[in-house]
Amino acid sequence: MEIKGKVHEVSPTAQVTESLKKRELIVEYIENPQYPEYLKFEAIQDRCNLLDNIRVGDDVEVFFNLKAAPGQIKRGKNPTLTRCSYGR
């Protein structure tokens, strides 16, 4: 999948565990100018450095994989958790 938008935020690389590092990219996506949306993407491991030259305000095209899994049942609800992983 892919979207085009403007970079709202690029986080520094975070060492989550001894063997996992990640970085987040937030993109302003405007399908309807009246209601802009902010989409968060995760880059993990060796893909973190793909965001090194990305700056706030840059126009970008993001290619990503969308994954979803059922969450834990909480108060009678079974939410679906969705994760967007930076693809290129």
C-alpha distances in whole Angstrom, upper triangle without the diagonal:
4,7,11,14,17,17,20,20,20,22,24,24,25,27,26,28,30,28,24,23,20,19,18,16,16,15,16,14,16,15,19,21,24,21,19,17,16,13,14,12,14,15,18,21,20,17,19,21,18,18,22,22,20,22,22,22,20,17,14,10,8,6,5,6,8,11,14,18,21,23,27,29,30,33,32,28,26,23,19,18,14,13,10,10,10,9,11
4,7,10,13,14,17,18,18,20,23,23,25,27,26,29,31,28,25,23,20,18,16,14,14,12,13,11,14,13,17,19,22,19,17,15,14,12,13,12,14,15,18,21,20,17,18,19,16,16,20,19,17,19,19,18,16,13,10,7,5,4,6,9,10,14,17,20,23,25,29,31,32,34,34,30,28,24,21,19,16,14,11,11,10,9,10
4,7,10,12,14,16,16,19,22,23,25,27,27,30,32,30,26,24,21,18,16,13,12,9,10,8,10,10,14,15,18,16,13,12,12,10,12,11,15,16,19,22,22,18,19,20,17,16,19,19,16,17,17,15,14,11,8,6,5,7,8,11,12,16,18,22,25,26,29,31,32,34,34,30,28,25,22,20,16,15,12,13,11,12,12
4,7,10,12,15,16,19,22,23,25,28,28,31,33,31,28,25,22,19,16,13,12,8,9,7,9,10,13,14,17,16,13,12,12,11,13,13,16,17,21,24,23,19,19,20,17,15,18,17,14,15,14,13,11,7,6,4,6,9,11,15,16,19,22,25,28,29,32,34,35,37,37,33,31,28,25,23,19,18,14,15,13,14,13
4,7,9,12,13,17,20,22,24,27,27,31,33,31,28,25,21,18,15,11,10,6,5,5,7,9,12,12,15,14,10,10,9,9,12,12,16,17,21,24,23,20,19,20,17,15,18,16,13,13,11,9,8,6,6,7,8,12,13,17,17,21,23,26,28,29,32,34,34,36,36,33,31,28,25,23,20,18,15,16,14,16,15
4,6,9,11,15,18,20,22,26,26,30,32,31,27,24,21,17,14,10,9,6,5,7,9,12,14,13,16,14,11,11,10,10,12,13,16,17,21,24,23,20,19,19,16,14,16,14,10,10,8,6,6,4,6,9,10,14,16,19,20,23,25,28,30,30,33,35,35,37,38,34,33,29,27,25,21,20,17,17,15,17,16
4,6,7,11,14,16,19,22,23,27,29,28,24,21,17,14,11,7,6,5,6,9,12,15,17,16,18,16,13,12,9,10,10,11,14,14,18,21,21,17,16,16,14,11,13,12,8,7,5,5,5,6,7,10,10,14,15,18,19,22,24,27,29,29,32,34,34,36,37,33,32,28,26,23,21,18,16,16,14,16,15
4,7,10,14,16,18,22,22,26,29,28,24,21,17,14,11,8,5,5,6,10,12,16,17,15,17,15,11,11,8,9,10,12,14,16,19,22,22,19,17,18,16,13,15,14,10,9,5,6,8,10,11,13,13,17,17,20,20,23,24,27,29,28,31,33,32,34,35,32,31,27,25,23,20,18,16,17,15,18,18
4,6,10,13,15,18,19,23,25,25,21,18,14,11,8,6,5,7,9,13,15,19,20,19,21,18,15,13,10,10,9,10,12,13,16,19,20,17,14,15,14,11,12,13,9,8,6,8,10,12,12,15,14,17,17,20,20,22,24,26,28,27,30,32,31,33,35,32,31,27,25,22,20,17,16,16,14,18,18
4,7,9,12,15,16,20,22,21,18,15,11,8,6,5,6,9,12,15,18,21,23,22,24,22,18,16,12,12,10,10,10,11,13,16,16,13,11,12,11,8,9,10,7,7,7,10,11,13,12,14,13,16,16,19,19,21,23,26,28,27,29,32,32,34,36,33,31,27,26,22,20,17,15,14,13,16,16
4,6,8,12,13,17,19,19,15,12,9,6,5,6,9,12,15,18,21,24,26,25,26,24,20,18,14,14,11,11,10,10,12,14,15,13,10,12,12,9,10,12,10,10,10,14,14,17,16,18,16,18,17,20,20,21,23,25,27,26,28,31,30,33,35,32,30,27,25,22,20,17,15,15,14,17,17
4,6,10,12,15,17,17,14,10,9,6,8,10,12,15,18,21,25,28,30,29,30,28,24,22,18,17,14,13,12,11,12,13,14,13,9,10,12,9,9,12,11,12,13,16,17,19,18,20,18,20,19,21,22,23,25,27,29,28,30,33,32,35,37,34,33,29,28,24,22,19,18,16,15,18,18
4,7,9,12,13,13,10,7,6,5,8,11,14,17,20,23,26,29,31,31,32,30,26,23,20,18,14,13,10,9,9,9,11,10,7,8,11,9,10,13,13,14,16,19,19,21,19,21,18,19,18,20,21,22,24,25,27,26,28,31,31,34,36,33,32,28,27,23,21,18,17,15,14,17,17
4,6,9,11,11,9,5,5,6,9,12,15,19,22,24,28,31,33,32,34,30,27,24,21,19,15,14,11,10,10,10,12,13,9,12,14,13,13,17,17,18,18,22,22,24,22,23,21,22,20,21,22,21,23,24,26,24,26,29,29,32,34,31,30,27,25,21,20,17,17,15,16,18,19
4,6,7,8,6,4,7,9,12,16,19,22,25,28,31,34,36,36,37,34,31,28,24,22,18,16,13,12,10,9,12,13,11,13,16,16,16,20,20,21,22,26,25,27,25,26,23,23,22,22,23,22,24,24,26,24,26,29,29,32,34,32,30,28,26,22,22,19,19,17,17,20,21
4,7,8,5,5,7,10,12,16,18,22,25,27,31,33,35,35,36,33,30,27,23,21,17,16,12,12,10,10,14,15,13,16,18,17,18,22,21,23,23,27,27,28,26,26,23,23,21,21,21,20,21,21,23,21,22,25,25,29,31,29,27,24,23,19,19,16,17,16,17,20,21
4,5,5,7,10,13,16,19,22,25,29,31,34,36,38,39,40,36,33,30,27,24,20,19,15,15,12,11,15,16,15,18,20,20,21,25,25,26,27,30,30,31,29,29,26,26,23,23,23,21,22,22,24,22,23,26,27,30,32,30,28,26,25,21,21,19,20,18,19,22,23
4,6,8,12,15,18,22,25,28,31,33,37,39,41,42,43,39,36,33,30,27,23,21,18,16,13,11,14,17,16,18,21,21,22,25,26,28,29,32,32,33,31,31,28,27,25,25,25,24,25,25,27,25,26,29,30,34,35,33,31,29,28,24,24,21,22,20,21,23,24
4,7,10,14,17,21,24,27,30,32,36,37,40,41,42,38,35,32,29,26,22,20,16,14,11,9,12,14,14,16,19,20,20,24,24,27,28,31,30,32,29,29,25,25,22,22,23,21,23,23,25,24,25,29,30,33,35,33,30,28,26,23,23,20,20,18,19,20,21
4,7,10,13,17,20,23,27,28,32,34,36,37,38,35,32,28,25,22,18,16,12,11,7,6,10,12,11,14,16,17,18,21,21,24,25,28,27,28,26,25,22,22,19,19,20,18,20,20,23,22,23,27,28,31,33,30,28,25,24,20,19,16,17,14,15,17,19
4,7,11,14,17,20,24,26,29,31,34,34,36,32,29,26,22,20,16,14,10,9,6,5,9,10,8,11,13,13,14,18,18,20,21,24,24,25,23,23,20,20,18,18,19,19,21,21,24,23,25,28,29,32,34,31,29,26,24,20,19,16,16,13,14,16,17
4,7,10,13,16,20,22,26,28,30,31,32,29,25,22,19,16,12,10,7,6,4,6,9,8,6,10,11,11,13,16,15,17,18,21,21,22,19,20,17,17,15,16,17,17,19,20,22,21,24,27,27,31,32,29,27,24,22,18,17,13,13,10,11,13,15
4,7,10,13,17,19,23,25,27,27,29,26,23,20,16,14,10,8,6,5,6,9,10,9,6,9,10,8,10,13,12,14,14,18,17,18,16,17,14,16,14,16,17,17,19,21,24,23,25,28,28,32,33,30,28,25,23,19,17,13,12,10,10,13,14
4,7,10,13,16,19,22,24,24,25,22,19,16,12,10,7,6,5,6,9,12,13,11,8,11,11,9,11,14,12,13,12,15,15,16,14,15,13,14,13,14,15,16,18,20,22,21,24,27,27,30,31,28,26,23,21,17,15,12,10,9,9,13,14
4,6,10,12,16,18,21,21,22,20,16,13,10,8,6,5,6,8,11,14,15,12,10,12,11,8,11,12,9,10,10,12,12,13,11,12,10,12,12,14,15,17,19,21,24,23,26,29,29,31,32,29,27,24,21,18,16,13,10,10,9,12,13
4,7,9,13,16,18,17,19,16,12,10,6,5,4,6,9,11,15,18,19,15,14,16,14,11,14,15,11,11,9,11,11,12,11,12,11,13,13,15,15,17,19,22,24,23,26,28,28,30,31,28,26,23,21,18,15,13,11,12,11,14,15
4,6,10,12,15,14,16,14,10,8,6,5,7,8,11,13,17,20,20,17,16,17,15,12,15,15,11,11,9,9,10,9,8,10,9,12,12,15,15,18,20,23,25,25,28,30,30,32,33,29,28,24,22,19,16,15,12,13,12,14,15
4,6,10,11,11,13,10,7,6,5,7,9,11,15,17,21,24,24,21,20,21,19,16,18,18,14,13,10,9,10,9,10,11,11,15,15,18,18,20,22,25,27,26,29,31,30,32,33,30,29,25,23,21,18,17,15,16,15,18,18
4,6,9,9,11,9,6,5,6,7,10,12,16,18,22,25,25,22,21,23,20,18,21,20,16,16,14,12,12,10,10,10,11,13,14,17,16,19,20,24,26,26,29,31,30,32,33,29,28,24,22,20,17,17,14,16,15,17,18
4,5,6,8,7,5,6,9,10,14,16,20,22,26,29,29,25,25,26,23,21,24,23,19,18,16,14,14,12,12,13,14,16,17,20,19,22,23,27,28,29,32,33,32,34,34,30,30,26,24,23,20,20,18,20,19,21,21
4,6,9,8,7,8,11,12,16,18,21,24,27,31,31,27,27,28,25,24,27,25,22,22,19,17,17,15,15,14,15,17,18,20,19,22,23,26,27,28,32,32,32,34,33,30,29,25,24,23,20,20,18,21,20,21,22
4,5,6,6,9,12,14,18,20,24,27,30,34,34,30,30,31,29,26,29,28,24,24,21,19,19,17,18,17,18,21,21,23,22,25,25,28,29,30,33,33,33,34,34,30,30,26,25,25,22,23,21,24,23,25,26
4,5,6,9,12,15,19,21,25,27,31,34,34,31,30,31,28,26,29,27,23,22,19,17,18,16,17,18,19,22,23,25,24,27,28,31,32,32,35,36,35,36,36,33,32,29,28,27,24,25,23,25,24,26,27
4,6,10,13,16,20,23,26,29,32,36,37,33,32,33,31,28,31,30,26,24,21,19,21,19,20,21,22,25,25,27,26,28,28,31,32,32,34,35,34,34,34,31,31,28,27,27,25,25,24,27,27,28,29
4,6,10,13,16,19,23,26,29,33,34,30,29,31,29,26,29,28,24,23,20,18,20,18,19,20,20,22,22,24,22,25,25,27,28,28,31,31,30,31,31,28,28,24,24,23,21,22,21,24,24,26,27
4,7,10,13,16,20,23,26,30,30,27,26,27,25,22,25,24,20,19,16,15,16,15,15,16,17,19,19,22,20,23,23,26,27,27,30,31,30,31,32,28,28,24,23,22,20,20,18,21,20,23,24
4,6,10,13,17,20,23,26,27,24,23,25,23,20,23,23,19,18,16,15,16,15,15,15,15,17,17,18,17,19,20,22,24,23,26,27,27,28,29,25,25,21,19,18,16,16,15,17,17,20,21
4,7,10,13,16,20,23,24,21,20,22,20,17,20,20,16,16,13,13,14,14,13,14,13,16,15,17,16,18,19,21,23,22,25,27,26,28,29,25,24,21,19,17,15,14,13,15,15,18,19
4,7,10,13,17,20,21,18,17,19,18,15,19,19,16,16,14,14,15,14,13,13,11,13,12,13,12,14,15,18,20,20,23,25,25,27,28,24,23,19,17,14,12,11,9,11,11,14,16
4,7,10,13,17,18,15,14,17,15,13,16,18,14,15,14,15,15,15,13,13,11,13,11,12,12,13,15,17,19,19,22,24,24,26,27,24,22,18,16,13,11,9,7,9,10,13,15
4,7,10,14,15,12,11,14,12,11,15,16,13,15,14,16,15,15,13,12,9,10,8,10,10,12,14,16,19,19,22,25,25,28,29,25,23,20,17,14,11,8,5,6,6,10,12
4,6,10,12,9,8,12,11,10,14,16,14,16,16,18,17,18,15,15,11,12,9,10,11,12,14,16,19,19,22,25,25,28,29,26,24,20,18,14,12,8,6,5,6,9,11
4,7,8,5,5,9,8,8,11,14,13,15,16,19,17,18,15,15,11,11,10,11,13,14,16,19,22,22,24,28,28,32,32,29,27,24,21,17,15,11,9,6,5,8,9
4,6,5,6,9,10,11,13,16,16,18,20,22,21,22,19,18,15,14,12,13,14,14,17,18,22,21,24,27,28,32,33,30,27,24,21,18,16,12,11,8,8,10,12
4,5,6,9,10,12,13,17,17,20,22,24,23,24,21,21,18,17,15,15,17,17,20,21,24,24,26,30,31,35,36,33,30,27,25,21,19,16,15,11,11,12,13
4,5,6,8,11,12,15,16,19,21,24,22,23,20,19,17,16,15,16,19,19,22,24,27,27,30,33,34,38,39,36,33,30,27,24,22,18,16,13,11,12,11
4,5,5,8,10,13,13,16,18,21,19,19,16,16,13,13,12,13,16,17,20,22,26,26,29,32,33,37,37,34,31,28,25,22,19,16,13,10,8,8,8
4,5,6,8,11,11,14,16,19,17,19,16,16,14,14,14,15,18,19,21,23,27,26,29,32,33,36,37,34,32,28,26,22,20,16,14,11,9,11,11
4,5,5,8,10,13,16,18,17,18,16,17,15,15,16,18,20,22,25,27,30,30,33,36,36,40,41,38,35,32,29,26,23,19,17,14,11,13,11
4,6,7,8,12,15,17,14,15,12,13,11,12,13,16,18,20,24,26,29,30,33,36,36,40,40,37,35,31,28,25,22,18,15,13,9,10,8
4,6,5,8,11,13,12,13,11,12,11,13,14,16,19,21,24,26,29,29,32,35,35,38,39,36,34,30,28,24,21,18,15,13,10,12,10
4,6,8,12,14,12,15,13,15,14,16,17,20,22,24,27,30,33,32,35,38,38,41,42,39,37,34,31,28,25,21,19,16,13,15,13
4,6,10,12,10,12,11,14,14,16,18,21,24,26,29,32,35,34,37,40,40,43,44,41,39,35,33,30,27,23,20,18,15,16,13
4,7,9,7,9,9,11,11,14,16,19,21,24,27,30,32,32,35,38,38,40,42,38,36,33,30,27,24,21,18,16,13,15,13
4,6,6,9,10,13,14,17,19,22,24,26,28,31,34,33,36,39,38,41,42,39,37,33,31,28,25,22,20,19,16,18,16
4,6,9,10,14,14,18,19,22,23,26,28,31,33,32,35,37,37,39,40,37,36,32,30,27,24,22,19,19,17,19,18
4,6,9,13,14,18,20,23,24,27,29,32,34,34,37,39,38,40,41,38,37,33,31,28,26,23,21,21,18,20,19
4,6,10,12,15,18,21,23,26,28,31,34,34,37,39,39,41,42,39,37,33,31,28,25,23,20,19,16,18,16
4,7,10,13,16,20,21,24,27,30,33,33,37,39,39,41,41,38,36,32,30,28,24,22,19,19,16,17,15
4,6,10,12,16,18,21,24,27,30,31,34,37,37,39,40,36,34,30,28,25,22,19,16,15,12,13,12
4,7,10,13,15,19,22,25,28,29,33,35,36,38,38,35,33,29,26,24,20,18,14,14,11,11,10
4,6,10,12,15,18,22,25,26,30,32,33,35,35,32,29,26,23,20,17,14,10,10,7,8,7
4,7,10,13,17,20,24,25,29,31,32,35,35,31,29,25,22,20,16,13,10,9,6,5,6
4,6,10,13,17,20,21,25,28,29,32,32,28,25,22,18,16,12,10,6,6,5,4,7
4,6,10,13,17,19,22,25,27,30,29,26,23,20,16,14,10,8,6,5,7,6,10
4,7,10,14,16,19,22,23,26,26,22,19,16,12,11,7,6,5,7,9,10,13
4,7,11,13,16,19,21,24,23,20,16,14,10,8,6,5,7,8,11,12,16
4,7,9,13,15,17,20,19,16,13,10,7,5,4,6,9,11,15,16,19
4,6,10,12,15,18,17,14,10,9,6,5,7,9,12,14,18,19,22
4,7,9,11,15,13,10,7,6,4,6,9,12,15,17,21,22,26
4,6,9,12,12,9,6,5,5,6,9,12,16,18,22,23,27
4,6,10,10,8,6,7,9,9,13,15,19,21,25,27,30
4,7,6,5,5,7,10,12,15,18,22,24,28,30,33
4,5,5,7,8,11,13,16,19,23,25,29,31,35
4,6,9,10,14,16,19,22,26,29,32,34,38
4,7,10,13,16,19,22,26,29,32,34,38
4,6,10,12,16,19,22,25,29,31,34
4,7,10,13,16,20,23,26,28,32
4,6,10,13,16,19,23,25,28
4,6,10,13,16,20,21,25
4,7,10,13,17,19,22
4,7,10,13,15,19
4,6,10,12,16
4,7,9,12
4,6,9
4,6
4
